[in-house]
Amino acid sequence: MDKFQLISDFIDGELEPLLESQLFLELSSDDELRQKLKNTILLKSALASNLSAFAPSANQTQKLFSALGFKDVLNPPTSTGKIENQGKFLNATKYLMILLLGGFLMFLISRYFTDDIPEKIITKSDNSKHIYDLANQIPPIPIIKNYENEQKLTKSIGNKKNETHLIANESYDYEEFVNAETIQTIMNSEHKIIIESDLFSLQNFTSNTMIELPFVIRNSYPSTRIGKFSIELFNSHYFSSEEPTISPSKNAIFNNSAIKVVYDLSDNITLGAEARQETFYQVFEGMDEFGIINTYRQQPNFTTIGAIGRYKITNWYNFIPFIELNVGTNNAGLVYRGTTGITYSPYHNFNIILNLEYSNLNFMHQQNWFNSNKFGINYGFGIKF
Amino acid sequence: MKKDYSKYNDEILLEIVRSDSKESELAFAEIYNRYATNVNAYCKFMLRDIEKVQDIFQEVFIRFFKKIKSDFENINIKAYLIKVARNLCLNYFKRNKEFISIENFDLGFTESNYEQKELINVITRTIDLLDEKYKEPFIMREIEGLSYNEIAEICELSVTNAKTRVKRAREKLLELLNPFLKDYVE
């Protein structure tokens, strides 16, 4: 076999082991052959690695899709023959900007709906319905503080500190395609060549290169770009099941706001965690230090940390109705929520979310359990990373 | 749920295109995304006339789209596209024999690396000097990444013949490029 045939077969990955040994033997003593091998490899790798230079122009693409009468495919490229990232609606900077803007808007909204009235923390009434306010007092339940056996309760109900916990969680997004075998049989012609010798070293060049073209497919979400984590920011309006007879205590920054970190476990199931700043209107009974049974009313701030399970029912033209269950905790007790709502995704990594929610705070006072209920309308947005 | 078409293999994408569903266009666009560069590269190497390249490029995909819609047979998409491109190029050659200046041909390189760009330009121009019977299998092999079986089928050659032609093309190219490549490698 002629020497260049050996090189050619070697480059194609089709040289038999025995002949491969022969080739290396020849190379060790033949300068010209070594040079030919180097040049052949250079030629092959140069051509293979520059296939992108032959990408059709945006104009060609647009023309073709117009000729085919396609409407669902966008063609926004601004240059030709270039590997671009135009399929991404949001790059990292935009993500950051939207988060900052969203956070700022939430802050403004929360401030707008915040009462700046002096603290009017609790209303106490005994059985004779004598009512008086304890203004400007912290903590808000001074009535029970003298009871030794109620130390726990003073911790469980009271003025709440503002805390925000960002909860790290895993996330995930896309459906796995069941039949994800080799993209195309023709790709079997791809060869990886690794040559290591004292002559030179060249690794992993291929005879085929997948190229990204300069156009965008709507609804096509390359998995390498979009992750399964999302951050969602919400603002809420609440309506207590019982008409409050007392104003909320001084509202915290970001009152009625929530941040959620969610992970798409599958197309339909999403898990996550949330931190929420909120108030609950609490009505409960207890005995004061004079042995009188009182009814207490308060509306303190809570930072509630919760776990989320969300089921997405379907995807109808990028509208995704869902139901969500949420179990959380705050300084007063356990919070259970049931939510139903809808997500709209104008872009693959940006969602607008609107939902209705029922929340129940289950708390204990003097060994008795009480419930506080409220309804809420939540609105916000999510960004997928 | 939203679909990531890039995860689908060709066979599934073809099924979606055939289905006439609202996803059909997106699936076809994904196929286009995968192979348009190969088709365009082939047309550019074979024709050199940028306007004609664009015409034939478009015609290839239109014919391909019609074939998908009319024929349920599973096909090797890349090989099919190259075959259609080849036939259209050959028809064009038969009808039109005029010389097309290589100087008018813009490859559209975007590399910032000047040396790399220069290398590719030199190689590209040198490929053009090859005899057609060597040039074509060489392009199919080195640019398109087709297997020798596919090259043999498209060019109606034996596999051995296809291999030999590619080998001779390489040999001839090296001979022509030797002075340049020698400097480049060193």
Chai-1 contact restraints between the chains, C-beta under 6 A:
chainA,res_idxA,chainB,res_idxB,connection_type,confidence,min_distance_angstrom,max_distance_angstrom,comment,restraint_id
A,F4,B,E171,contact,1.0,0.0,6.0,A-B,restraint_1
A,S8,B,K167,contact,1.0,0.0,6.0,A-B,restraint_2
A,S8,B,R170,contact,1.0,0.0,6.0,A-B,restraint_3
A,K36,B,L174,contact,1.0,0.0,6.0,A-B,restraint_4
A,K38,B,V185,contact,1.0,0.0,6.0,A-B,restraint_5
A,N39,B,L174,contact,1.0,0.0,6.0,A-B,restraint_6
A,N39,B,L181,contact,1.0,0.0,6.0,A-B,restraint_7
A,T40,B,R170,contact,1.0,0.0,6.0,A-B,restraint_8
A,L42,B,L181,contact,1.0,0.0,6.0,A-B,restraint_9
A,K44,B,E142,contact,1.0,0.0,6.0,A-B,restraint_10
A,A46,B,L119,contact,1.0,0.0,6.0,A-B,restraint_11
A,A46,B,I120,contact,1.0,0.0,6.0,A-B,restraint_12
A,L47,B,E142,contact,1.0,0.0,6.0,A-B,restraint_13
A,L47,B,I143,contact,1.0,0.0,6.0,A-B,restraint_14
A,N50,B,I120,contact,1.0,0.0,6.0,A-B,restraint_15
A,L51,B,T37,contact,1.0,0.0,6.0,A-B,restraint_16
A,A53,B,L107,contact,1.0,0.0,6.0,A-B,restraint_17
A,A53,B,G108,contact,1.0,0.0,6.0,A-B,restraint_18
A,A53,B,F109,contact,1.0,0.0,6.0,A-B,restraint_19
A,F54,B,T37,contact,1.0,0.0,6.0,A-B,restraint_20
A,F54,B,N40,contact,1.0,0.0,6.0,A-B,restraint_21
A,F54,B,A41,contact,1.0,0.0,6.0,A-B,restraint_22
A,F54,B,K44,contact,1.0,0.0,6.0,A-B,restraint_23
A,A55,B,T37,contact,1.0,0.0,6.0,A-B,restraint_24
A,P56,B,A36,contact,1.0,0.0,6.0,A-B,restraint_25
A,P56,B,N40,contact,1.0,0.0,6.0,A-B,restraint_26
A,Q60,B,Q54,contact,1.0,0.0,6.0,A-B,restraint_27
A,L64,B,Q58,contact,1.0,0.0,6.0,A-B,restraint_28
A,L64,B,F61,contact,1.0,0.0,6.0,A-B,restraint_29
A,L68,B,F65,contact,1.0,0.0,6.0,A-B,restraint_30
A,F70,B,E25,contact,1.0,0.0,6.0,A-B,restraint_31
A,D72,B,E25,contact,1.0,0.0,6.0,A-B,restraint_32
A,D72,B,L26,contact,1.0,0.0,6.0,A-B,restraint_33
A,V73,B,E25,contact,1.0,0.0,6.0,A-B,restraint_34
A,V73,B,A29,contact,1.0,0.0,6.0,A-B,restraint_35
A,T80,B,G108,contact,1.0,0.0,6.0,A-B,restraint_36
A,G81,B,G108,contact,1.0,0.0,6.0,A-B,restraint_37
A,G81,B,T110,contact,1.0,0.0,6.0,A-B,restraint_38
A,K82,B,T110,contact,1.0,0.0,6.0,A-B,restraint_39
A,Y174,B,D4,contact,1.0,0.0,6.0,A-B,restraint_40
A,E175,B,M1,contact,1.0,0.0,6.0,A-B,restraint_41
A,F177,B,K7,contact,1.0,0.0,6.0,A-B,restraint_42
A,F177,B,Y8,contact,1.0,0.0,6.0,A-B,restraint_43
A,E181,B,N9,contact,1.0,0.0,6.0,A-B,restraint_44
A,I183,B,N9,contact,1.0,0.0,6.0,A-B,restraint_45
A,Q184,B,D10,contact,1.0,0.0,6.0,A-B,restraint_46
A,I186,B,N76,contact,1.0,0.0,6.0,A-B,restraint_47
A,I186,B,K78,contact,1.0,0.0,6.0,A-B,restraint_48
A,I186,B,A79,contact,1.0,0.0,6.0,A-B,restraint_49
A,S189,B,G145,contact,1.0,0.0,6.0,A-B,restraint_50
A,S189,B,L146,contact,1.0,0.0,6.0,A-B,restraint_51
A,S189,B,S147,contact,1.0,0.0,6.0,A-B,restraint_52
A,S207,B,G145,contact,1.0,0.0,6.0,A-B,restraint_53
A,N208,B,G145,contact,1.0,0.0,6.0,A-B,restraint_54
A,I211,B,T37,contact,1.0,0.0,6.0,A-B,restraint_55
A,L213,B,N33,contact,1.0,0.0,6.0,A-B,restraint_56
A,L213,B,A36,contact,1.0,0.0,6.0,A-B,restraint_57
A,I217,B,L26,contact,1.0,0.0,6.0,A-B,restraint_58
A,I217,B,A29,contact,1.0,0.0,6.0,A-B,restraint_59
A,N219,B,K2,contact,1.0,0.0,6.0,A-B,restraint_60
A,S220,B,Y5,contact,1.0,0.0,6.0,A-B,restraint_61
A,Y221,B,K2,contact,1.0,0.0,6.0,A-B,restraint_62
A,Y221,B,D4,contact,1.0,0.0,6.0,A-B,restraint_63
A,P222,B,S6,contact,1.0,0.0,6.0,A-B,restraint_64
A,S223,B,D4,contact,1.0,0.0,6.0,A-B,restraint_65
A,D267,B,M1,contact,1.0,0.0,6.0,A-B,restraint_66
A,N315,B,M1,contact,1.0,0.0,6.0,A-B,restraint_67
